[in-house]
């Protein structure tokens, strides 16, 4: 019977997946339903687990503070375990289930992918004179260029076609020995990681004044003159900054330290706070590729804690955890609907989506049976702690997935159904207690 309760509670996930795939129900309506479910779960956790657990401890001789510490420890451990496992699975691809989690994942990945590049730009005295807030416009224009040791990049007299920054390795600035210059030419300077060069001809339009040769295998960042000019033409602030730059000032700032590199990099990183549609779509498909098992385990992780408690507290039909069951059942509909929409964008077929969400039914059956068998309605300390631990995981689920998704889809309006769900669950608990 406990297993059937788990099956019934989680069956709404299949309904939600079908809604997300085939029924054009208002996202705001689904968001309000999810918020109502979140509110009822919060109420159930506060009363059925936290308060009743503490009350059981008090009957065993615990004072108020000791009972609170015991229950709080269980909730804290459960929330930490859930959050740690959830984040690990999201990095493996489970983030594609929900829009809010995926955007967080995608932004973190974008920051990680560009952090090293921004550090290099921050070390470039020339680039640090450009507004750090505009870095997002500059990054797509940067190309990679590799040189073998001894390879000539350009010669004195060549037209200035790009600005370069050393990303790895070293380059030598050679004396002007004419077009036949070779390895025998002497180096008047050696530039390492972070150094920019080629800026004089880029800004002035004059030919190159020196020959550049790789002293070792070297990686360069390249910004083509055309891209740079387009950026300047499109951005008056950038144009004004470019007009202030001169070769003499660059050298002066190089010796004096110039703009604080760490501060520039911090501002530049802070400007990368959103993703365009192309980036989001590309990352969504990449993250979803081979992420089936991560999604399965993510769904199971969201299901197990609540069903453990449902099974543990079930002794007879007169002693059902109605508020918890209601919250999980109602929450499963909009959660699965939102997930189905995201998975469709990621390239999953309907059969695959139903297959992924069907694992929730199996997890619910097993978790409810395990809760009944191993936790039960015992008043033992281990049982109370186990229920608190599961409660902490459910509370973390509410804060990590349910409420963010509801806000994303429904906006501030979801405040009202959240409170309504809390009050409705409170009424059910009081009605049961006052009988």
C-alpha positions in Angstrom: 0.0 0.0 0.0 2.9 2.4 0.7 4.2 1.6 -2.8 0.9 2.4 -4.3 0.9 5.7 -2.4 4.3 6.5 -3.9 3.0 5.6 -7.4 -0.1 7.7 -7.1 1.9 10.7 -5.8 4.4 10.6 -8.6 2.0 9.7 -11.4 1.3 13.4 -12.0 4.8 13.6 -13.7 3.5 11.7 -16.7 0.4 14.0 -16.9 2.7 17.0 -16.8 5.0 15.7 -19.5 1.9 15.2 -21.7 0.8 18.7 -21.1 4.2 20.1 -21.9 4.3 18.2 -25.2 0.7 18.4 -26.5 -1.5 20.8 -24.6 -0.9 24.6 -24.9 -1.8 25.5 -21.3 -0.9 28.9 -20.1 2.6 29.0 -18.5 1.3 31.4 -15.9 -1.4 29.0 -14.9 1.2 26.2 -14.5 3.5 28.5 -12.6 0.7 29.3 -10.1 0.0 25.6 -9.7 3.7 25.0 -9.0 3.8 27.9 -6.5 0.7 26.5 -4.7 2.4 23.1 -4.5 5.6 24.8 -3.1 3.6 26.6 -0.5 1.8 23.4 0.6 5.1 21.5 0.8 6.7 24.2 3.0 3.7 24.0 5.3 3.8 20.1 5.4 7.5 20.1 6.1 7.2 22.7 8.9 4.3 20.9 10.6 4.4 17.2 9.7 8.2 16.8 9.9 9.9 19.6 11.8 7.3 20.2 14.5 6.0 16.7 15.0 9.6 15.4 15.0 10.5 17.9 17.7 7.4 17.0 19.6 8.4 13.3 19.6 11.8 14.2 20.9 10.3 16.3 23.7 8.2 13.3 24.8 11.5 11.4 25.0 13.0 14.0 27.4 14.6 16.5 25.0 14.1 20.2 25.9 13.1 22.7 23.2 16.7 23.7 22.3 18.0 20.1 22.0 14.9 19.1 20.0 15.4 22.0 17.7 19.1 21.3 17.2 18.4 17.6 16.4 15.7 18.3 13.8 17.7 21.3 12.4 20.7 19.1 11.9 18.7 16.6 10.0 17.2 19.3 7.7 20.6 20.9 7.2 22.3 17.6 6.3 19.4 16.6 3.9 19.5 20.0 2.2 23.3 19.9 1.8 23.2 16.4 0.4 20.5 17.2 -2.1 22.1 20.4 -3.2 25.5 18.9 -3.7 24.1 15.9 -5.6 21.8 18.1 -7.7 24.6 20.5 -8.7 26.9 17.6 -9.7 24.1 16.1 -11.9 23.4 19.5 -13.5 27.0 19.8 -14.5 26.6 16.4 -16.2 23.6 17.6 -18.2 20.6 17.3 -15.8 20.3 21.1 -15.9 18.5 20.8 -19.3 15.4 19.7 -17.4 14.5 23.2 -16.2 15.0 26.6 -17.8 16.2 28.3 -14.7 18.8 25.7 -13.8 20.0 25.5 -17.4 20.5 29.3 -17.6 22.5 29.1 -14.4 24.5 26.3 -15.8 25.0 28.0 -19.2 26.1 31.3 -17.5 28.6 29.5 -15.3 30.0 27.7 -18.3 30.2 30.9 -20.3 32.0 32.6 -17.4 34.4 29.7 -17.1 35.1 29.6 -20.8 36.0 33.3 -21.0 37.7 33.8 -17.6 41.2 33.0 -18.9 40.7 35.1 -22.0 39.6 38.1 -19.9 42.6 37.6 -17.6 44.8 38.0 -20.7 42.9 41.0 -21.9 43.3 42.6 -18.4 47.0 42.2 -18.7 47.1 44.0 -22.0 47.7 47.7 -21.3 46.1 48.6 -24.6 42.9 46.6 -24.0 42.5 47.8 -20.4 42.0 51.3 -21.7 38.8 50.1 -23.4 35.6 50.1 -21.3 35.4 46.8 -19.4 31.6 46.9 -19.6 32.0 46.5 -23.4 34.0 43.3 -23.2 31.0 41.2 -24.3 31.1 43.0 -27.7 34.8 42.4 -28.1 35.0 38.7 -27.2 33.2 37.3 -30.2 35.7 39.2 -32.4 38.7 37.5 -30.9 40.3 34.7 -32.9 43.0 32.3 -32.1 46.3 32.1 -34.0 49.1 29.6 -33.5 52.7 30.1 -34.4 55.5 27.6 -34.5 58.9 28.5 -33.1 60.8 30.7 -35.5 57.7 31.5 -37.6 57.3 35.1 -38.9 53.9 36.6 -38.1 54.4 39.8 -40.1 57.2 42.0 -41.4 58.0 45.6 -41.2 56.2 47.5 -43.9 53.3 45.1 -44.1 49.8 46.6 -43.8 48.3 46.6 -40.3 45.5 44.1 -40.4 45.0 43.1 -36.8 45.9 43.6 -33.1 47.5 40.7 -31.3 47.9 39.6 -27.7 50.2 36.9 -26.5 48.1 34.1 -24.9 50.9 31.6 -24.5 54.6 31.6 -25.4 56.9 34.5 -26.4 57.4 36.6 -29.5 60.4 38.6 -30.6 60.4 42.1 -32.1 63.0 42.2 -34.7 65.0 45.0 -36.3 63.9 46.1 -39.8 66.1 44.0 -42.1 63.9 44.3 -45.1 61.7 41.7 -46.7 64.5 39.1 -46.7 64.8 39.2 -42.8 65.5 35.8 -41.4 66.4 34.0 -38.2 69.7 35.8 -38.0 68.0 39.1 -37.3 68.6 40.4 -33.8 65.6 40.9 -31.4 65.2 44.3 -29.9 62.4 43.1 -27.5 60.7 39.9 -26.3 57.0 40.0 -25.4 55.4 37.4 -23.2 51.9 36.4 -22.0 49.5 39.4 -21.9 51.5 41.7 -24.1 49.7 43.4 -27.0 51.4 44.4 -30.2 50.4 45.7 -33.6 48.3 48.5 -32.1 50.2 51.4 -33.7 49.4 50.5 -37.3 45.9 49.4 -36.3 45.0 52.8 -34.8 47.1 55.0 -37.2 46.7 53.1 -40.4 50.4 53.2 -41.0 52.4 50.1 -42.1 54.0 47.8 -39.6 57.2 49.3 -38.0 58.8 46.0 -37.0 59.0 42.3 -37.8 57.4 39.8 -35.4 58.8 36.3 -35.0 57.7 33.5 -32.6 60.5 32.8 -30.1 58.8 29.4 -29.3 55.5 27.7 -30.0 53.1 30.5 -29.3 49.3 31.1 -29.1 48.0 34.5 -29.9 44.6 36.3 -29.6 43.8 38.2 -32.8 41.3 41.0 -33.3 41.0 41.9 -37.0 41.1 45.5 -38.0 37.8 45.3 -39.7 36.1 43.9 -36.5 37.8 46.5 -34.4 36.7 49.3 -36.6 33.1 48.0 -36.6 33.1 48.0 -32.8 34.4 51.6 -32.8 31.8 52.7 -35.3 28.9 51.1 -33.4 30.0 52.3 -29.9 30.7 56.0 -29.3 32.2 55.2 -25.9 34.6 52.8 -27.4 35.4 55.2 -30.1 36.3 57.9 -27.6 38.5 55.5 -25.7 40.4 54.5 -28.9 41.0 58.2 -29.7 42.7 58.6 -26.3 45.1 55.8 -26.9 48.5 56.4 -28.3 51.7 54.3 -28.4 53.5 56.7 -26.0 50.7 56.5 -23.4 50.6 52.7 -23.6 54.3 52.6 -22.9 53.9 55.1 -20.0 51.1 53.1 -18.5 53.0 49.9 -18.9 55.8 51.2 -16.7 53.4 52.8 -14.2 51.1 49.9 -13.9 48.2 51.6 -15.6 44.6 50.6 -14.9 44.2 48.0 -12.2 44.1 44.7 -14.1 42.2 42.8 -11.4 39.5 45.5 -11.2 39.2 45.6 -15.0 38.8 41.8 -15.2 36.2 41.9 -12.5 34.1 44.5 -14.3 34.5 42.6 -17.6 33.4 39.3 -16.0 30.5 41.1 -14.5 29.2 42.3 -17.9 28.7 38.7 -19.0 25.4 38.3 -17.2 23.2 37.1 -20.0 23.2 34.8 -22.9 22.0 35.5 -26.4 19.6 33.0 -28.1 22.3 31.5 -30.3 24.6 30.8 -27.3 21.7 29.3 -25.3 20.5 27.0 -28.1 24.0 25.8 -28.8 24.8 25.1 -25.1 21.4 23.4 -24.7 22.0 20.9 -27.4 25.6 20.3 -26.3 24.6 19.8 -22.6 21.8 17.4 -23.6 24.0 15.2 -25.7 24.6 12.1 -23.7 22.9 13.5 -20.6 20.1 10.9 -20.4 21.4 9.2 -17.3 22.1 12.5 -15.6 18.5 13.5 -16.2 17.2 10.2 -14.9 19.2 10.5 -11.7 18.1 14.1 -11.4 14.5 13.1 -11.6 15.0 10.3 -9.1 16.9 12.6 -6.7 13.9 15.0 -6.7 11.5 12.1 -6.0 13.1 10.0 -3.4 13.0 12.3 -0.3 9.3 13.1 -0.4 8.3 9.5 -1.1 10.5 8.2 1.7 8.5 10.4 4.1 5.2 9.4 2.6 6.0 5.7 3.1 7.5 6.3 6.6 4.5 8.1 7.9 1.9 5.7 6.5 0.4 3.3 9.0 -3.3 3.4 7.9 -5.5 5.3 5.5 -6.5 7.5 8.4 -2.9 8.5 8.9 -1.9 9.7 5.4 0.5 12.6 4.8 -2.0 14.4 2.8 -0.3 17.8 2.6 3.0 16.3 1.5 1.3 14.0 -1.1 -0.8 16.9 -2.4 2.2 19.2 -2.7 4.3 16.5 -4.6 1.4 15.5 -6.9 0.5 19.1 -7.9 4.1 20.1 -8.2 4.9 17.2 -10.5 2.5 18.5 -13.2 4.1 21.9 -14.0 7.6 20.6 -13.2 7.2 17.8 -15.8 5.5 20.2 -18.3 8.4 22.7 -18.1 10.9 19.9 -18.3 9.2 18.4 -21.4 9.4 21.8 -23.1 13.1 22.2 -22.4 13.9 18.6 -23.4 12.1 19.1 -26.7 14.3 22.2 -27.4 17.3 20.0 -26.6 16.4 17.6 -29.3 14.6 14.8 -27.3 11.7 13.0 -28.9 8.4 12.6 -27.0 9.0 8.8 -26.4 12.4 9.6 -24.9 10.9 12.3 -22.7 8.1 10.0 -21.4 10.8 7.4 -20.8 12.9 9.8 -18.7 10.0 10.8 -16.6 8.7 7.2 -16.2 11.7 6.7 -13.9 10.0 8.9 -11.4 7.2 6.4 -11.0 9.5 3.6 -10.3 11.6 5.8 -7.9 8.4 6.8 -6.1 7.3 3.1 -5.6 10.7 2.0 -4.3 11.2 5.1 -2.1 7.8 4.8 -0.5 8.2 1.1 0.2 11.7 1.7 1.6 10.4 4.5 3.8 7.8 2.2 5.3 10.2 -0.7 5.7 13.3 1.0 7.1 12.0 4.2 8.7 8.3 3.5 9.5 6.5 5.3 12.2 9.0 4.5 14.8 9.8 7.0 17.5 13.5 6.0 17.5 16.0 8.8 17.2 17.3 7.3 13.9 13.8 7.4 12.4 13.2 11.0 13.4 16.6 12.1 12.1 16.0 10.2 8.8 12.6 12.0 8.3 14.2 15.3 9.1 17.0 14.6 6.6 14.5 13.7 3.9 12.5 16.9 4.8 15.6 19.0 4.3 16.1 17.5 0.9 12.5 18.3 -0.1 12.9 21.9 1.2 16.0 22.3 -0.8 14.1 21.0 -3.9 11.4 23.6 -3.3 14.0 26.4 -3.1 16.2 25.1 -5.8 13.7 24.1 -8.5 10.1 24.7 -7.7 10.0 28.4 -6.7 12.6 29.5 -9.3 10.7 27.8 -12.1 7.4 29.3 -10.8 8.9 32.8 -10.7 10.5 32.3 -14.2 7.1 31.3 -15.8 4.7 33.4 -13.7 6.5 36.4 -12.3 5.6 38.0 -9.0 2.0 36.8 -9.3 3.2 33.4 -7.9 3.5 35.0 -4.4 -0.3 34.7 -3.9 -0.7 31.0 -4.8 2.4 30.2 -2.7 0.7 31.7 0.4 -2.6 30.0 -0.6 -0.9 26.6 -0.8 0.7 27.2 2.6 -2.6 28.2 4.2 -4.5 25.3 2.6 -1.9 22.8 3.9 -2.1 24.4 7.3 -5.9 24.0 7.3 -5.6 20.3 6.5 -3.1 19.8 9.4 -5.2 21.6 11.9 -8.4 19.8 10.8 -6.6 16.5 11.4 -5.2 17.6 14.7 -8.4 19.1 16.1 -10.5 16.0 15.5 
